[in-house]
Amino acid sequence: MAKRKSKTEELPLKDEEEQQPIPTAWRSTFRDIVNAFVQHDYRLTNGVEGVLPISAKTAKQIKEYIDDYGETLAR
């Protein structure tokens, strides 16, 4: 999968009305979390830098939310 590079750095912006791009500094963390979820590792057992492991209860909720959404996660 090719990684897209943005020429503009996205900074964290709180906007209660509209969605905003994921800040540039957070993107690799989000990518690692999604990759773990694609592998059905909802507890992040292999670790994601800067992210605490997820409890079994929360991991179960995440799995159920993804299943209920009805789509397949992909990288």
VORODO-685881 format. One record per atom (N, C-alpha, C, O): x, y, z; residue in one letter. Coordinates in Angstrom, 2 decimals. Example, Ala and Ser with C-alpha at 12.3 -4.5 7.8 and 13.67 -1.06 7.14 Angstrom:
c1,c2,c3,aa
13.19,-5.69,7.80,a .
12.30,-4.50,7.80,a .
13.20,-3.30,7.80,a .
14.24,-3.32,8.46,a .
12.85,-2.25,7.08,s .
13.67,-1.06,7.14,s .
12.90,0.03,7.87,s .
13.41,1.14,8.04,s .
// end
This chain:
c1,c2,c3,aa
0.84,-1.16,0.00,m .
0.00,0.00,0.00,m .
0.89,1.23,0.00,m .
1.80,1.35,0.82,m .
0.63,2.13,-0.91,a .
1.40,3.37,-0.98,a .
0.95,4.32,0.11,a .
-0.25,4.46,0.39,a .
1.91,4.97,0.72,k .
1.59,5.96,1.74,k .
1.50,7.32,1.08,k .
2.40,7.73,0.34,k .
0.41,8.00,1.35,r .
0.24,9.34,0.80,r .
0.95,10.33,1.71,r .
0.86,10.24,2.94,r .
1.65,11.25,1.12,k .
2.35,12.28,1.87,k .
1.65,13.61,1.61,k .
1.42,14.00,0.46,k .
1.34,14.28,2.68,s .
0.73,15.59,2.56,s .
1.83,16.64,2.61,s .
2.77,16.53,3.39,s .
1.70,17.63,1.77,k .
2.68,18.71,1.78,k .
2.37,19.70,2.90,k .
3.21,20.52,3.26,k .
1.15,19.62,3.43,t .
0.73,20.51,4.49,t .
0.59,19.72,5.78,t .
-0.09,18.69,5.82,t .
1.24,20.21,6.83,e .
1.10,19.53,8.11,e .
-0.25,19.90,8.71,e .
-0.59,21.07,8.83,e .
-1.01,18.86,9.09,e .
-2.29,19.07,9.75,e .
-2.07,19.12,11.25,e .
-1.51,18.18,11.82,e .
-2.50,20.17,11.87,l .
-2.36,20.32,13.32,l .
-3.68,19.97,13.99,l .
-4.74,20.06,13.36,l .
-3.64,19.56,15.27,p .
-4.88,19.27,15.98,p .
-5.79,20.50,16.01,p .
-5.34,21.60,16.31,p .
-7.05,20.30,15.69,l .
-8.02,21.38,15.67,l .
-9.33,20.85,16.21,l .
-9.88,19.88,15.69,l .
-9.82,21.48,17.26,k .
-11.11,21.07,17.83,k .
-12.20,21.88,17.14,k .
-12.20,23.11,17.16,k .
-13.12,21.16,16.52,d .
-14.24,21.80,15.83,d .
-15.48,20.97,16.13,d .
-15.62,19.85,15.62,d .
-16.36,21.49,16.93,e .
-17.57,20.76,17.34,e .
-18.57,20.60,16.19,e .
-19.47,19.77,16.28,e .
-18.41,21.35,15.15,e .
-19.39,21.36,14.05,e .
-18.99,20.51,12.85,e .
-19.86,19.92,12.20,e .
-17.72,20.44,12.55,e .
-17.27,19.78,11.32,e .
-16.11,18.83,11.60,e .
-15.28,19.09,12.47,e .
-16.05,17.74,10.85,q .
-14.91,16.83,10.93,q .
-13.70,17.52,10.34,q .
-13.80,18.33,9.42,q .
-12.55,17.19,10.88,q .
-11.29,17.75,10.41,q .
-10.34,16.61,10.07,q .
-10.54,15.49,10.53,q .
-9.31,16.88,9.26,p .
-8.33,15.83,8.98,p .
-7.63,15.38,10.25,p .
-7.48,16.15,11.20,p .
-7.21,14.12,10.26,i .
-6.43,13.62,11.39,i .
-5.09,14.36,11.39,i .
-4.43,14.44,10.35,i .
-4.70,14.89,12.54,p .
-3.41,15.60,12.58,p .
-2.27,14.71,12.10,p .
-2.23,13.51,12.36,p .
-1.35,15.32,11.39,t .
-0.22,14.61,10.80,t .
0.53,13.78,11.84,t .
0.89,12.63,11.57,t .
0.78,14.34,13.01,a .
1.55,13.65,14.04,a .
0.86,12.40,14.57,a .
1.53,11.52,15.12,a .
-0.44,12.30,14.42,w .
-1.20,11.16,14.95,w .
-1.42,10.06,13.92,w .
-1.82,8.96,14.28,w .
-1.16,10.32,12.66,r .
-1.53,9.39,11.59,r .
-0.87,8.03,11.69,r .
-1.53,7.02,11.47,r .
0.41,7.97,12.02,s .
1.06,6.66,12.10,s .
0.48,5.84,13.25,s .
0.38,4.62,13.14,s .
0.09,6.49,14.34,t .
-0.53,5.78,15.46,t .
-1.88,5.22,15.03,t .
-2.19,4.06,15.30,t .
-2.70,6.04,14.37,f .
-4.00,5.56,13.89,f .
-3.81,4.41,12.90,f .
-4.55,3.43,12.94,f .
-2.82,4.53,12.03,r .
-2.55,3.48,11.04,r .
-2.20,2.17,11.75,r .
-2.68,1.10,11.36,r .
-1.37,2.24,12.80,d .
-0.99,1.04,13.54,d .
-2.19,0.41,14.26,d .
-2.31,-0.81,14.32,d .
-3.06,1.26,14.80,i .
-4.26,0.75,15.48,i .
-5.17,0.05,14.48,i .
-5.65,-1.05,14.74,i .
-5.41,0.68,13.35,v .
-6.27,0.07,12.33,v .
-5.66,-1.24,11.84,v .
-6.38,-2.23,11.67,v .
-4.36,-1.26,11.61,n .
-3.71,-2.50,11.17,n .
-3.89,-3.62,12.19,n .
-4.10,-4.77,11.82,n .
-3.82,-3.29,13.48,a .
-4.06,-4.29,14.52,a .
-5.50,-4.78,14.46,a .
-5.75,-5.99,14.55,a .
-6.44,-3.87,14.29,f .
-7.86,-4.25,14.22,f .
-8.14,-5.10,12.98,f .
-8.96,-6.02,13.04,f .
-7.48,-4.81,11.88,v .
-7.64,-5.62,10.66,v .
-7.24,-7.07,10.96,v .
-7.83,-8.01,10.42,v .
-6.23,-7.24,11.81,q .
-5.75,-8.57,12.19,q .
-6.55,-9.15,13.36,q .
-6.18,-10.19,13.92,q .
-7.66,-8.49,13.73,h .
-8.53,-8.90,14.84,h .
-7.81,-8.84,16.19,h .
-8.17,-9.56,17.12,h .
-6.81,-7.99,16.29,d .
-6.09,-7.77,17.54,d .
-6.70,-6.53,18.21,d .
-6.10,-5.45,18.19,d .
-7.87,-6.69,18.79,y .
-8.60,-5.57,19.37,y .
-8.02,-5.14,20.72,y .
-8.38,-4.08,21.22,y .
-7.15,-5.95,21.30,r .
-6.50,-5.59,22.57,r .
-5.14,-4.94,22.36,r .
-4.48,-4.53,23.32,r .
-4.71,-4.85,21.11,l .
-3.39,-4.30,20.76,l .
-2.28,-5.05,21.49,l .
-1.36,-4.45,22.04,l .
-2.39,-6.36,21.48,t .
-1.45,-7.21,22.22,t .
-0.02,-7.11,21.69,t .
0.93,-7.33,22.45,t .
0.15,-6.78,20.43,n .
1.51,-6.62,19.87,n .
2.06,-5.23,20.13,n .
3.21,-4.95,19.78,n .
1.26,-4.37,20.72,g .
1.69,-3.04,21.09,g .
1.60,-2.03,19.97,g .
1.84,-2.33,18.80,g .
1.23,-0.82,20.37,v .
1.25,0.34,19.49,v .
1.93,1.44,20.30,v .
1.47,1.78,21.39,v .
3.00,1.98,19.77,e .
3.76,2.98,20.51,e .
2.87,4.14,20.95,e .
2.16,4.73,20.14,e .
2.93,4.44,22.23,g .
2.17,5.55,22.78,g .
0.73,5.23,23.14,g .
-0.02,6.11,23.57,g .
0.33,3.97,22.97,v .
-1.05,3.56,23.26,v .
-1.03,2.43,24.27,v .
-0.31,1.44,24.10,v .
-1.83,2.57,25.32,l .
-1.93,1.52,26.32,l .
-2.68,0.33,25.77,l .
-3.54,0.49,24.90,l .
-2.38,-0.87,26.25,p .
-3.16,-2.04,25.83,p .
-4.64,-1.84,26.19,p .
-4.97,-1.10,27.12,p .
-5.50,-2.49,25.46,i .
-6.94,-2.35,25.63,i .
-7.45,-3.51,26.48,i .
-7.04,-4.65,26.30,i .
-8.34,-3.20,27.41,s .
-8.90,-4.25,28.28,s .
-9.74,-5.22,27.45,s .
-10.18,-4.89,26.35,s .
-9.94,-6.40,27.99,a .
-10.75,-7.41,27.30,a .
-12.18,-6.89,27.08,a .
-12.77,-7.13,26.03,a .
-12.72,-6.19,28.06,k .
-14.09,-5.65,27.95,k .
-14.18,-4.63,26.81,k .
-15.11,-4.68,26.00,k .
-13.24,-3.71,26.76,t .
-13.25,-2.70,25.71,t .
-12.98,-3.33,24.35,t .
-13.59,-2.94,23.35,t .
-12.07,-4.29,24.29,a .
-11.78,-4.98,23.03,a .
-13.02,-5.68,22.50,a .
-13.27,-5.68,21.29,a .
-13.80,-6.26,23.39,k .
-15.04,-6.92,22.98,k .
-16.01,-5.90,22.40,k .
-16.67,-6.17,21.39,k .
-16.10,-4.72,23.03,q .
-16.98,-3.67,22.52,q .
-16.53,-3.20,21.14,q .
-17.35,-3.01,20.24,q .
-15.23,-3.01,20.97,i .
-14.70,-2.58,19.67,i .
-15.06,-3.60,18.60,i .
-15.53,-3.23,17.52,i .
-14.84,-4.88,18.89,k .
-15.18,-5.93,17.93,k .
-16.66,-5.90,17.58,k .
-17.03,-6.01,16.41,k .
-17.50,-5.75,18.59,e .
-18.95,-5.70,18.35,e .
-19.34,-4.49,17.52,e .
-20.19,-4.60,16.63,e .
-18.74,-3.33,17.79,y .
-19.05,-2.13,17.00,y .
-18.66,-2.33,15.54,y .
-19.40,-1.96,14.63,y .
-17.48,-2.91,15.31,i .
-17.03,-3.15,13.94,i .
-17.95,-4.16,13.27,i .
-18.36,-3.96,12.12,i .
-18.29,-5.24,13.97,d .
-19.20,-6.25,13.40,d .
-20.56,-5.65,13.09,d .
-21.14,-5.91,12.04,d .
-21.08,-4.84,14.00,d .
-22.40,-4.22,13.82,d .
-22.42,-3.25,12.64,d .
-23.45,-3.08,11.99,d .
-21.28,-2.61,12.38,y .
-21.20,-1.66,11.27,y .
-21.41,-2.36,9.94,y .
-21.95,-1.78,9.00,y .
-20.99,-3.62,9.87,g .
-21.29,-4.43,8.69,g .
-20.31,-4.32,7.54,g .
-20.58,-4.81,6.45,g .
-19.19,-3.69,7.75,e .
-18.17,-3.58,6.71,e .
-16.89,-4.24,7.20,e .
-16.71,-4.45,8.40,e .
-16.01,-4.57,6.27,t .
-14.74,-5.19,6.60,t .
-13.66,-4.11,6.67,t .
-13.52,-3.30,5.75,t .
-12.90,-4.12,7.77,l .
-11.78,-3.19,7.84,l .
-10.70,-3.61,6.86,l .
-10.44,-4.80,6.68,l .
-10.08,-2.65,6.24,a .
-8.99,-2.92,5.29,a .
-7.89,-1.90,5.52,a .
-8.13,-0.79,5.99,a .
-6.69,-2.29,5.16,r .
-5.55,-1.38,5.29,r .
-5.48,-0.49,4.08,r .
-4.59,0.35,3.99,r .
// end
